[in-house]
């Protein structure tokens, strides 16, 4: 094996390695710690082949994501059940005019905020699987409380518990899937959670539409059905192994190898020692940079600050981009806009298989993103979608002068169509946040960074839960201009700072940030990890030829 002992200077030029572009078209990174930045040999597989070879991992990821059925169902109930007459009679209060009203539904955001204060510590201390069980406990308690609630205070407790459970899911699921999935199908698997969430969302919308037509005074049916996904979560999660990255961080190699066997034991030619070494060396390299035990404050220091701010930018793009006005309060929004059936409009925005394919809906965006992000990348889709969101918000607001709120059928239909286009683009940006929140932070700070960014997102959620109903009453659909103004600076910053992470390993992302490569050049940059992998593969091929 003389070839494996050649000095680094003898490595083949990158221009001759598997049709890599000429040197004047790429940006090489600095040559630092070349032996510590590694990349799996399975990253060379095609996407379909990777899905098949790592089918067990894909099934584990789907099992973890069953919690998002509950999340999508519960979130939509919380925002749309307030329009049910029976719910208003039970939980409303007498206002000054003598008409029953409801307080803003901020309870769940508070529950999420409480979770984000401790879940990063809990996850790093007790593991990802322990976090899943904790999420189930919160959701089970919350579901039970909501089913027995007869007063607003008890209902608020149930919402707080569900918010705590959803908060754990948001932080833990993305981190876990990031740590177990192969690099070249990671984007699709990270966003597949939205498929489960949309299933729960659709089920809720269908039930709420029928409920308000056939049983306007009965709000308990969706709450009873909520028990089903909670039970399903526990059954699936019982078979999910702990993340090998968690064990590697704690120096528990034997347990990490057991997790690797459970996840990849069916993969032919899988070198467990080599793959564990990739994890171990990546963590070791990041520990050298921190020079102390990871702390929450580290996400705001040095290069980690840039990584945190990039994820934070994607986190706030949702609230600032009109999430509350068009999706969270969709039924209320379309009712004020004058649509005859606001629940049907809400259902269309989520998805409706009986409508033509030209109806842009969440599930279509989710499906397209899931199957294309690992092939065509993230950055281009994100930046173009955010630019489109800005335009659609201004167009939607301008329809007020065209009579969209005065019963004009044509402009009302145009408003719904624009909102469908907005929803399609918004889902792409929203999904990118879940991907980037797992990919961009360093391996040692993933849970901590996720907690910080989700915390900021929840704070904005509370603020907008108070502001949006009043904003709609005051400005009607002209409120879209406010969110359009918020979205413009977010869009500019995305073009400048959101990188292309398609197919990059954790070590490569570390290297690109440390080399300070501009975000728009990531896709054309050859990393030391790639050079090392190509050299190893060429060395093995040469050895085979000599034999």
Residue pairs with C-beta under 8 A, 6 or more apart in sequence:
1 543
3 539
3 542
3 543
4 536
4 539
4 543
6 539
8 31
8 34
11 531
11 535
12 534
12 535
12 538
14 20
14 23
14 26
14 28
14 526
14 531
14 534
15 21
15 22
15 23
17 531
17 534
17 538
18 534
20 26
20 526
21 524
25 524
26 524
26 525
26 526
27 517
27 521
27 524
27 525
27 526
28 525
28 526
29 511
29 512
29 515
29 517
29 525
29 526
29 527
29 528
30 514
30 515
30 528
31 528
32 511
32 514
32 528
33 285
33 528
34 528
34 531
34 532
35 532
36 281
36 282
36 284
36 285
36 507
37 281
37 282
37 285
37 507
37 508
37 510
37 511
37 527
37 528
37 529
37 532
38 277
38 278
38 281
38 282
38 505
38 507
38 529
38 532
38 533
39 183
39 278
39 505
39 507
39 508
39 527
39 529
39 530
39 532
39 533
40 182
40 183
40 275
40 278
40 505
40 533
41 533
41 536
41 537
42 50
42 53
42 54
42 182
42 267
42 270
43 182
43 183
43 184
43 503
43 505
43 533
44 533
44 537
45 53
45 182
45 184
47 184
47 185
47 374
47 375
50 182
50 184
50 185
51 58
51 185
53 267
53 268
54 181
54 182
54 185
54 264
54 267
55 266
56 263
56 264
56 265
56 266
56 267
57 180
57 181
57 182
57 263
57 264
58 181
58 185
58 189
60 180
60 239
60 240
60 241
60 263
61 177
61 180
61 181
61 189
61 192
62 192
62 196
63 236
63 237
63 239
63 240
64 132
64 173
64 176
64 177
64 236
64 237
64 240
65 173
65 177
65 192
65 193
65 195
65 196
66 196
66 229
66 232
66 233
66 236
66 237
67 132
67 135
67 136
67 139
67 169
67 173
67 196
67 229
67 233
67 237
68 169
68 173
68 193
68 194
68 196
68 197
68 200
69 196
69 197
69 199
69 200
69 229
69 232
69 233
70 139
70 165
70 200
70 226
70 229
70 230
70 233
71 166
71 169
71 170
71 197
71 200
72 196
72 197
72 198
72 199
72 200
72 201
72 204
73 200
73 201
73 203
73 204
73 222
73 225
73 226
73 229
74 139
74 142
74 143
74 162
74 166
74 200
74 226
75 108
75 166
75 201
76 200
76 201
76 204
76 205
76 208
76 350
77 204
77 208
77 222
77 223
77 226
78 105
78 108
78 159
78 162
79 105
79 328
79 329
79 330
79 331
80 204
80 205
80 208
80 330
80 331
80 343
80 346
81 87
81 208
81 219
81 222
82 88
82 102
82 105
83 208
83 212
83 331
83 332
83 335
83 342
83 343
84 208
84 211
84 212
84 216
84 219
85 212
85 216
85 217
86 215
86 216
86 217
86 218
86 219
87 219
88 100
88 102
89 100
89 217
90 150
90 219
91 102
91 151
91 152
91 155
92 100
92 101
92 102
93 100
93 101
93 102
93 103
93 152
94 100
95 101
103 152
104 465
104 466
104 469
105 159
105 465
106 461
106 462
106 465
106 466
107 156
107 159
107 160
107 163
108 159
108 160
108 162
108 163
108 166
109 163
109 458
109 459
109 461
109 462
109 465
110 160
110 163
110 458
110 462
111 138
111 159
111 160
111 161
111 162
111 163
111 164
111 165
111 166
111 167
112 163
112 164
112 166
112 167
112 170
112 454
112 458
112 461
113 167
113 455
113 458
113 459
113 462
114 160
114 163
114 164
114 167
115 138
115 163
115 164
115 165
115 167
115 168
115 171
116 167
116 171
116 451
116 452
116 454
116 455
116 458
117 451
117 455
119 131
119 167
119 168
119 171
119 172
119 447
119 451
120 171
120 296
120 447
120 448
120 450
120 451
122 130
122 131
122 134
123 130
123 131
123 171
123 172
123 175
123 447
124 246
124 249
124 294
124 447
124 448
127 242
127 243
127 246
128 172
128 175
128 176
128 179
128 242
128 243
128 246
129 237
129 240
129 241
129 242
129 243
131 168
131 171
131 172
132 168
132 172
132 173
132 176
132 237
132 240
133 237
134 168
135 165
135 166
135 168
135 169
135 172
136 165
136 230
136 233
136 234
136 237
137 165
138 161
138 162
138 164
138 165
138 168
139 161
139 162
139 165
139 166
139 230
139 233
140 230
141 161
142 158
142 159
142 160
142 161
142 162
142 163
142 164
142 165
143 158
143 162
143 223
143 226
143 227
143 230
144 158
145 154
145 155
145 157
145 158
145 161
146 155
146 158
146 159
146 162
146 223
146 226
147 220
147 223
147 224
147 226
147 227
148 154
149 155
149 157
149 158
167 454
167 458
170 450
170 454
171 447
171 450
171 451
171 454
172 447
173 193
174 190
174 193
174 434
174 435
174 437
174 438
174 450
175 243
175 438
175 446
175 447
175 450
176 243
177 186
177 189
177 190
177 193
177 438
178 186
178 190
178 438
178 439
178 446
179 243
179 244
179 245
179 246
179 443
179 446
180 243
180 244
180 263
181 189
181 190
183 503
183 504
183 505
184 374
184 502
184 503
185 374
186 374
186 435
186 439
187 373
187 374
187 378
187 435
187 439
187 501
187 502
188 369
188 370
188 371
188 373
188 374
190 434
190 435
190 438
190 439
191 366
191 369
191 370
191 373
191 431
191 434
191 435
192 370
193 434
194 362
194 366
194 369
194 370
194 427
194 430
194 431
194 434
195 363
195 366
195 367
195 370
198 350
198 351
198 362
198 363
198 366
200 229
201 350
201 362
202 347
202 350
202 351
202 363
203 225
204 222
205 343
205 346
205 347
205 350
206 347
207 221
207 222
207 225
208 222
208 343
209 343
209 344
209 346
209 347
211 218
211 219
211 221
211 222
212 343
215 221
241 258
241 259
241 262
241 263
242 255
242 259
243 259
244 256
244 257
244 259
244 260
244 263
244 276
244 279
245 279
245 283
245 443
247 253
247 255
247 256
247 259
248 256
248 276
248 279
248 280
248 283
249 283
249 443
249 444
253 276
253 280
256 276
256 279
257 272
257 276
260 272
260 275
260 276
261 272
264 270
264 272
264 275
278 505
278 507
281 507
282 443
282 505
282 506
282 507
282 510
283 443
283 444
285 507
285 510
286 442
286 443
286 444
286 510
287 444
289 302
289 514
290 298
290 444
294 444
294 445
294 448
295 448
296 448
296 451
296 452
298 304
298 445
298 448
299 305
299 307
299 308
299 441
299 445
299 448
299 449
299 452
300 308
303 513
303 514
304 441
304 442
304 445
304 449
306 497
306 513
307 440
307 441
307 442
307 449
307 513
308 441
308 449
308 452
308 453
309 497
310 436
310 440
310 497
310 498
310 499
310 519
311 433
311 436
311 437
311 440
311 441
311 449
311 450
311 453
312 452
312 453
312 456
313 490
313 493
313 494
313 497
313 498
314 382
314 429
314 432
314 433
314 436
314 437
314 453
314 494
314 498
315 433
315 437
315 453
315 454
315 456
315 457
316 456
316 457
316 460
316 490
317 386
317 429
317 430
317 433
317 487
317 490
317 494
318 426
318 429
318 430
318 433
318 457
319 457
319 460
319 461
319 463
319 464
320 460
320 483
320 486
320 487
320 490
321 386
321 389
321 393
321 426
321 429
321 483
321 486
321 487
321 490
322 389
322 393
322 422
322 426
322 480
322 483
322 484
322 487
323 426
323 430
323 464
324 461
324 464
324 465
324 467
324 468
325 333
325 468
325 471
325 472
325 479
325 480
325 483
326 333
326 349
326 396
326 419
326 422
326 423
326 426
326 480
327 349
327 423
327 426
328 464
328 465
328 468
329 468
329 469
329 472
330 342
330 345
330 346
330 349
331 342
331 343
331 345
331 346
332 342
332 469
332 472
333 342
333 472
333 477
334 342
334 345
334 346
334 416
335 342
336 405
336 472
336 473
336 476
336 477
337 404
337 405
337 412
337 415
337 476
337 477
338 404
338 405
338 406
338 407
338 412
339 345
339 412
339 415
339 416
345 416
345 419
348 355
348 359
348 361
348 416
348 420
349 361
349 362
349 419
349 420
349 423
350 361
350 362
350 363
351 361
351 362
351 363
351 364
352 359
352 361
355 361
357 364
359 420
360 420
360 421
360 423
360 424
361 420
361 423
361 424
362 423
362 424
362 427
364 424
365 423
365 424
365 425
365 427
365 428
365 431
366 427
366 431
369 381
369 427
369 428
369 431
372 381
373 381
373 431
373 435
373 502
374 502
374 503
376 502
377 500
377 502
377 523
378 432
378 435
378 436
378 498
378 500
378 501
378 502
379 498
379 499
379 500
379 519
379 520
379 522
379 523
380 500
381 428
381 432
382 428
382 429
382 432
382 494
382 498
383 491
383 494
383 495
383 498
385 425
385 426
385 428
385 429
386 425
386 429
386 487
386 490
386 491
386 494
387 491
388 421
388 422
388 425
389 422
389 425
389 426
389 429
389 487
389 491
390 484
390 487
390 488
390 491
392 418
392 419
392 421
392 422
392 425
393 422
393 480
393 481
393 483
393 484
393 487
394 480
394 481
394 484
395 418
396 415
396 418
396 419
396 422
396 477
396 480
397 477
397 478
397 479
397 480
397 481
397 484
399 411
399 414
399 415
399 418
399 477
400 476
400 477
400 478
402 408
402 411
402 414
403 411
404 411
404 412
404 414
404 415
404 477
405 476
405 477
415 477
432 498
435 501
436 498
436 501
437 449
437 450
437 453
437 454
438 446
438 450
439 501
439 504
439 509
440 449
440 499
440 501
440 509
441 448
441 449
441 450
442 506
442 510
443 506
468 479
471 479
471 482
472 479
475 481
475 482
495 520
496 519
497 519
498 519
499 512
499 519
499 522
500 519
500 522
500 523
501 509
501 522
502 523
504 512
504 522
504 527
505 529
507 529
508 527
508 529
508 530
511 527
511 528
511 529
512 522
512 525
512 527
517 525
